[in-house]
């Protein structure tokens, strides 16, 4: 038996063959994982604020500067590898070291003497991030037992908080010091890893690895149908997210809004996403995943269409509703994937997450192309309308029972 202090130990008790909602939900380990998620993503989301300084230091072209962001995101395609490895070996140490590695790598970028060294640091940070997200999100699901929606919602909120804090932390730090001075932020990430280790070592030992892991070939064959459906959902949903996130301020300024209100639209949309994420988990545990997905498709794009067609202050409640409903689909999809393949939870979850990462970038490019071809208003309208194509995909998803109902 592996001692509890061993960083290679697993993260939770052996999983029952079927997710059992009668097991009480113990939030402590999931909250600890979510806090680690927030810490990790705070560091990886500092890059947009640092980019102008790198452009100035290394005399970068726009293409070279844009590539820096891709260096962090591109390694997300490795998530299925780490997820499969976690199913068979556990990898608690990847979870525990996630915040510390992100803090170290992202704070060292200010000391990079050349573009190549900077790129290497960011690629390494991206690989570390891929490992952390693949393993820790599966651990959060396993620690939630039959309360997957609730647990994964808490986990995802940590990421939303980190995404929001990252640029603010970087801007505040740079107002007090230089790029090289970012190293003083490292101890915060190290502390987060230390606290995360203390929180997770109290759990029973078996968690990330499956009790009966399946070889990757039959596992992928069994996942094929569901992953095709979920990929379609992710791609269509990504369009409705990319339009307001990337082009919302530009659209509102074009419609006569002040720069402050235009910029605030992104904050409203992101805040709505947090509300939608945390609410969706509780609801999907009780009423089923498909109910939440149908509601998200019905409400989200409708609110986004109304946002583009109305004016004045009413736009902001509509934008909030669009963000909350559209983001609510994410935890429901992740919970469905994890509960459908409990014997290959890490691999299935990582396949889903890597799809989200990749298609989010592709959607932003696609919406940009529509803006060039048809204008901002039509880009928003088309991005909203395509989401309705999700309805037949949801109808073919497996029906998972809400609490107190038998699965079908």
N, C-alpha and C positions, 0 to 999 in steps of 0.2 A: 504494500500500500504506500502511496506517495504521501509524504508529510504535507500538512496544510500549508507550510511556509514555502514549499517548493514552487518556484514560479512556473514550472511546467505543469502544475496540477490543473485539473479541469475546473469548471466554474459552477456547476450545479449538480443536483442529484440525478440519478438515472431517470430518464424520461419514460413515462408510461406509454404503452403502445398507442393509446388514444389520448389526446389532450383532455384533461379532466377538469372541468370548471368547478367541481366540488372542492378541489384543493384551494385553500384560502390564498388570496393574492398577498404576497409579502413585498412591499414596494422597495425596501431598503436596497437590495442588490441592483434592481433596475434603475433606481434613482442614482446610485453610485456610478453605474455605467453611463447614464445620461449626463451626469456631471463631467465624467471623463470625456465624453463626446463633445460637450461644450468647450472644454479646455482645448482639446485637440483641434477642433474646427476654428477656434479663435485664432490660432497661429497660422493655419493654412489659408485663412481668409484675410491675412494682412497684406498679401501680395498686391492687390489693386492699388493700394495707397503707396506702395513702394515703387511701383513701375515708373512713374515720372523721374524719380531719382536715378534709377538704373539707366533710363534713356539718356539722361544728362551725363552720367559718369562714363558710359561706354559708347556714347554717340550712336545709339541704336536706331535703326529704321523702325517704322510701324510694324512691319512683318516680324522683325526680330523681337520686338517688345511683346507682340501678341503671342509669339512662340513660348515665352516664359510662362504664361498662364497654361498653355497646353502641356508643358513639361510636368506640371503638377497634376493635371487632369488625366492625361493619356494613360498613365499606369493603372488606372481603374479597370482596364481590360484584364488585369491580372487577378482580379477579385475571385473569379471562379477557382483558380488554382489554390489560393489561400483558403477558400471555403471548403474545397475538397480535402485539403490537408487537415483542416480543423476537424472535419468529420471523423478522421481516422486517428488523430493524435492529440487533440485538445489544444493547445497553443495559448494557454493563459498568459504567457509572458508577452505575447504580441498585444494583448489588450492592456496589460499593466504598463508596458513601455510606450504605448501610443502617444499619450500627451507629452512625455519627456522627449521622445524622438522628434515630434513635431516642433516642440519648443527649441530644441538644439539646432536642428537643421534650418528652420526658418529664421532664427535669430543670427545665424552665422552668415547669412547671405550678404550682410553689410561688409563682411571682410573678404568677399570674393575678389581676387586681384584681376580676374579676366572673365569675359562672357562665358567661356567654356566651363570654368569652375562654378560660376553661378548656375549654369544649366545643370551641371552634375548634382549640385546640392538640391535643386528643385526636383529633379527626377528621382533622387533618393527619397526626398520628402513625399513624393507622389506614390512611390512603392510602399513606403511605410504607412501612408494613409490608406492605400488599397487593402493592406493586410489588416489594419485596425478596423476599418468599416466592415470588412467581410466577416471577421471573427467576432467582434463585439456585438454586432447587430444580431447574429445568430445566438450569442450567449444571452442577450436581453430577452429574446423570444423564449429560449429554453427556461430561463429563470421565471418567466411569467406563467408557465404551465398552461392551464386552460383559459387564461386571461390574456391571450396573445395581443388582441387589439389594444387593450389598455397598456400593456407593458411596452409594446412597440411605439405607441404614441408618445409615452414618456421618453423613450430613447430618442425619437426623432426630434422632440422639442429641444433636447440638448444641442442637436446639430443646428437648429434654427437660431438658438441663442448664440452659439459660436459664430455663425455666419454674420449675425448682426454686430457682435462685439468686435470681431476681427478688425474691420476698418477703423472703428473708433479707437481701439487700443493702439493700433499703429499710428494713427494721426496724433493721438495724445503723446505717445512716446517720442515721435519726431519733433514735436513742439518743445520738448525738453532736452533732447539729445540728438545725436547724428545716427546715420545708418549703423555705424559700428557700435554705437551705444545700445543697440537693440539687445545685445547680449545680456543686459541687466534684466531682461524679461524671462530669461531661461529658467531661473529658480522657481518661477510660478508653475511652469509645466512639470518640472521635476517633483515639486510638492504635490501636484495633482496625481502623478503616477504613484507616489508614496501612499497617499490617502486611498487611492483606488486599490492598491495592493492590500492595505489593511482591511478595507471593506469586503473584498472578494475572498480573502483567505478564511473568513468565518463561515463561508458557505460549505455545504457538503461537497465532496470532491468532484464527482463526475458531472460534467456539464457540456462543454463545447463539443466533444466527440460523441458520436452516436453509439448507442449500445450495440447496434448491429449494422455497421457501415456497409454501404453497397459500393461495388466497384463503379468507376465513373462511366463506363460504357452502358451498362444496363440502367444506371441512374439517369443518364441523359436521355436514353430512349423513353423511359417512363415519364420524363418531364416535358417531352417535345410538344405535346398538344397544348398543355396549359401555358407553356412559355410562349408559344406562338400567339395565343390569345392575349396574354399579359403584355407582350411586346407591342401589339396593336394598341392596347389601352394606353401604354406609356407614351407611345409616339403621338397619339392624338391629344392626350392631356398635355404633353410638353408644348404643343403649339399654343394652347390657351394660357400657359404659364409664361412663355417667352415674350408674347406680345406686350403685356403690361409691365413685366419686369424690365425688359430691355428698352422698349419704345414708349412706355407710358408717359414719362416726362416730356418727351419730344412731341407726342400727340397732344397733350394738354397745352403746351406752349403754343403749338400751331392753332389751337382752338381759342387762344387769348388768355389763358391762365397765367398768373405770375410765376416767376421762376421758383419761388418758395413753394407754392402750391403744387407745381408740377413735380418738384423733387419729393415733396411729401407723399405723392401718390405711391412711390415705391415702398415707403415705410408703411403706409396703410395696407398695401397688398401683402407685404411680408408679415405684418402683425396679424392679419386675417389668416394667413397660412398657419400660424401657431395655434390660433383658436380652432381652426378646422382640423388640424392634426390631432390635438388633444381630445377634442369632442368625438371625432370619428372612431377612435379606438374603443371608447366606452360603448358607443352605439352599436358598432359592428359585433362586439362580444355578445350583445343581448339580442339583436335583431338579425344578425347575419351579415356577411361581407357584401353580398350582392345588393342588399337593400341600400347600403351606404354608397356603393358604386352607382346604382341607378339614380339615387338622389343627387350625387355629385354631378352626374352628366346632365340631369334635368335642370338643376339650379345654376351651376357654374357658368356654362356658356350663355344661358339666357340672361343672367346678370351682366355678363361682359358685353353682350349685344346691346342691352339697354344703356350701358355705360357709354358706348360709342354714339348712341342716338340722342342722348339727353344733354342738358347743359346745367351749369350752376352747381350748387352745393350737393344736389342729390346724386351727383356722380360718385361721390366718395363712399356713401353707404352701399351703392351698387358695386363699386370696386372691392369693398370689404367682403361683400357677399360672394362675389366671384372668386376671390382669393380663398376664402374659407371653404367653399364647396369644392373647388378644384383640388386644393391640397388635401382634402379629406379622403380622396381616392388612394393616396399613397400608402398610409398605414393599413388600409383594408386590403390592398393588393399584397403587401408584404406579409401580412398575417395569413392570407389565403395560401401563399406560396409555402410558407413555413409549416403550416398545419397539414398541407396536402402531402408533403414529403418529409416527415419527421425523421426518417432513417437517413436522409441526405440533406438535412436542414442547412448546413453550412454551404454546400454546393448550390442548392436551389436558391437560397437567399442571396448568395454572391452573384449568381447569374442575373437575378432580378436587379440588383443594385448596379451592376456594370451596365446593364441595359439602360437604366435611368440616367446614369452619368453620360453615356455616349449620346443617347437620343436627345438629351437636354441641349447639348451643344449643337447637334444637327438641327434641332427645331429653331434655335436662335438664328442660324444661317438661313433656314427656309423662310422664316418670317421676314428677315432682312431682304431676301430676294423678292418677296411679295411687295414690300414697301417700295422697292425700286421700280417694280413693274406696274403697280396699281395704286400706290399711295398709302398713307398711314391708316386712313379710315377703313379702306378695304382690307388691309392687312389684319386689322382687329376683327372685322366681320368674318373673314374667311377662317381665321384662327379659332373663332368661337364656333362657327358652323360645323367644322370638321369633327369637333368633339362628339356631336350627335351620332357620328358613325360608330361610336363605341357601344351603342345600345345592343346591336345584335351580338357583339363579342361578349358582353356581360351575360347575355341570355344563355350562352354556351358554357359559362364557367361552372365548376362544381358547386352545388348548393351546400353551404356549411350552416349548421344549425346555430341559432342564437341560444342563449342560456335557457335551459329548461325545455328545449325542443330537440327532437331526435334528428340526426343528420340524415340527409337523403342523397 
